[in-house]
């Protein structure tokens, strides 16, 4: 079923990695050099030797059990069990094995350096020496990025891409289904939280398409956000500056990358066509109320928020999510190769420093991604 460059006894091979056996804090992370190496079980899968990976806020949230009801329902199929769980949603590495469907793809030869993402429902993530993912979740890595930089782009980048082109439907069907993006000339977009991992990439993506960008951040990140391409930068700690946001309204899109959630739309005293937040209550409602009641709460929350927004003569409020779409990966790769998108890495840790890396992300106020070198 698969072609590979591994020894034929690969099923007996062990690898190093970090796992959790229960939900909790950073001290739940456990290192082992005897983890079972993942195997290709489907013909469209690829096995990658991980060189570098990153820590995303979703990893810290999943460590504490966020989304466990929904994700476990998706993960625990057949004889699968919830634990142990390996976190890690993105990686840069070397392709060492591929399934039969992938074997004839000349763009993905064995030994190719690749970058990719791990779907959130996959129990074995990238915080280990090897990871197995479907072919559509990876591609050859941009040659102008080193391993650490390549491991820091795709999760946040695909979250931003999905919010812009899928949820907000910028560019219509072409923006959603192709890697070309959309012409954003004459589009005015407000990005709340432009210095974070998602916001910083969203600024660069939209600026490359010609949008006018207004962004909020803290004063000590102002210069960085300006250098990313924001036309107007507002210190969200400064009430006087925040008042000036009205001057640039209405906005075609307000992109909430700062964790304001749907309630943040109520605080905005100006018009917008769409408010897209990446901090929806979807998983939280299901975690607290169960699947059936949680889904009902989600429908109620979304309707209530939109009724309020429309009553105030504002626009629609929508929820944005990470999407491992191949056209999104291609779009990000194209921007990187054209030098229109520059990843920001705050600090790189060694593999045995994984708990420290998690703690840094948990502490917040990052000025770039936290990356861990695995090999």
Secondary structure, DSSP 8 states (H G I E B T S, - for coil): -EEESS-TTGGG-EEEEEEBSSSSSGGG-EEEEEEE-----STTEEEEEEEEEEE-HHHHHHHTTTTHHHHHHHH--TT--S-SBB---EEEEEEEEEETTTTT-TTS-TT-EEEEE--TT-SB-SSBSEEEEEGGGEEE--TTS-HHHHTTTHHHHHHHHIIIIIIS-TTHHHHHHSSS----TT-EEEEE-TTSHHHHHHHHHHHHTT-EEEEEE-GGGHHHHHHHT-SEEEETT-HHHHHGGGGG--EEEEEE-SS--THHHHH--S-EEEEEES--SHHHHHHHH-HHHHHHHHHHHHHHHHHHHHHTT--EEEE------HHHHHHHHHHHHTT-----EEEEEEGGGHHHHHHHHHH---SSEEEEE--
